[in-house]
Amino acid sequence: MCGRYSLSTAIDQLLPRLKGPLPPGLVQHYAPRRQVRPGEPVLLQRQEHEQLQVGLALWGFLPEWSKDPLGMRRPINARSESVTEKAFFRAAWRHRRALLPADGFFEWQSRTDPNSGRPYKQPWLFRRRDRQPFWLGGLWERWSGPDGGELETCCVLTTAPNDLLRRVHDRMPVVIPDGLEQAWLELADGPGLRALEPLMAPWDPAAWEAVKLDIAPGAGGSAPEGNLAGGSALQGALVDGSGTSDSGEDSPAPGSTVAGKRVAGSNPDSGDPVAGSPAVKGPVSGGTGKGSSSEDSPALQQLNLLG
């Protein structure tokens, strides 16, 4: 699964990868983020009305047919093996696939402190050896409220782990290879959708590396999910795949806190982690929804939070 990822690439390096109109104010407000968390607005590439465009969506999927956006649990991941069958994701899989730019993602390995016997989560960063950005495969959706407000949300697709990941976790995000963006995004019928399924298979880890990150200071031998050490965290030790075969849930886990909200559990249909429910009380502004537009919209301003 994928509960955190990074997008620390500068905007001038990222723009050549993005195709189509940009959200108003994106260039002015964009800031690199070392951690992108569930419940936050995320950048995505999509196709709508046969036109490529760049959008913002809240990370935590809300299906268009939901009648209770405040109460419905919002998964941040969808299993690629069942996405074609689950009613929760089926329409988005057919019509609203997305690409999320990233330059690394995090997984948490379940470990036990040999001294205290206490369990903890060891954070790892996975990234390309050349440090170049890549595409996470995802889905997006647009929910419309009775008052005309709209909310755009998304999730990251996951697949079985490759040789690099399986020693740390039993799931990993789908990565779409460069050059296949159009094939992934364009409209497709039944045979065309089946042709996309190999893109969701475990990818070749030869050009990738794993970085064992520092446990947050003061954790007392326990690394809470998502609690990475600051400053030097991304300078952790490189590993060659050696380690234990422990696996565990990545964040957010049931009962954890995500974006200031308590997570109740996983969605029974998806089986994947969820993000806190959005506070939808009318038109939503700022790229993640319609109803008002401004270069200083809340969603765009939030892109600066972790810069």
Residue, then its C-alpha position, 0 to 999 in steps of 0.5 A: m500500500c502507499g500511505r505517503y509519497s514525496l514530490s520534492t521536484a522543482i516546478d520547472q522540472l515538473l512542468p515538462r511532464l504535465k500536459g494540458p491546462l494547469p489549475p489557476g495559480l499552480v505555478q505561483h503556489y507550488a512548493p516541493r513536498r517531502q511528504v504528501r499525506p492522505g487528506e491533502p490536495v494532490l497534483l494529478q494528470r488526467q484526461e476529460h472530454e478527450q482533453l489532457q488536463v492537470g488537476l488537484a484532488l483530495w487524496g481519499f476516494l469518494p465515489e460519485w454516487s455517495k449520499d453521505p460524504l461526511g460519513m463515508r470512509r474514503p480509501i487512499n488506495a485501491r487494489s489493482e487486482s479487484v478494481t475492475e470488479k468493486a462497485f466502489f471503484r469500477a466507474a472511475w477505473r473505466h472512465r477516470r484513471a489518473l497519473l500522480p507525479a511523485d519522486g519517492f514513496f514511503e512504506w513502514q516495516s513492522r519490526t520488534d525492538p530486540n531490547s524492549g520487545r516493543p513493536y515499532k514501524q521502520p520507515w523506508l523511502f523508495r525512489r529511482r536511482d537517478r532521482q527522477p520523478f515518476w508516475l503513480g497510477g491512480l483513479w479520480e472522481r468528482w462528487s456533486g452535492p445537491d447545492g451544486g458544490e463539487l469535490e474531486t478526490c483520488c486514490v493510488l492503485t496498489t499491486a503485489p510487491n517486487d523483489l525490492l519491496r517484499r522484504v518491507h511490505d506486502r503491497m506497493p503502488v502501481v508505477i506507470p512507465d514513462g511513454l505510456e501516459q496516453a495509453w493509461l489515460e485515454l478512453a477505452d472499452g472492455p478489451g482496451l481496459r484489459a490491455l491496461e492490466p499488465l501495467m498494474a503488475p509488479w514493476d522491475p526494481a532494477a533502477w530503484e533503491a531503498v533508503k532506510l530512514d531514521i526513526a523520529p527523535g524521542a520515539g523511544g524505539s518506536a516509529p509511529e506511522g508517518n513520523l519521519a525524522g526531520g532534516s536528515a531523514l532522506q539521508g538514511a542508509l542505502v540498502d541492497g534489498s537485504g533485511t527481514s521479510d516482515s510486512g505490515e500495514d502502512s499508514p493510515a491504519p484504523g485508529s490513526t490520525v490523518a490530516g487532523k482527523r481520526v480514522a475509523g477503519s478501512n472501507p469494507d468494500s476496498g479493504d484499503p486504508v482510508a482518509g478522514s472525511p472532508a467537511v463538505k458544506g457547500p461549494v468547494s473551491g480551489g482545484t479540488g472542487k467547483g463553485s469558486s475560483s481564485e489563485d489564492s484558493p485554499a487547496l492551492q495554498q495548502l500546496n505550500l504547507l510542506g514546502 
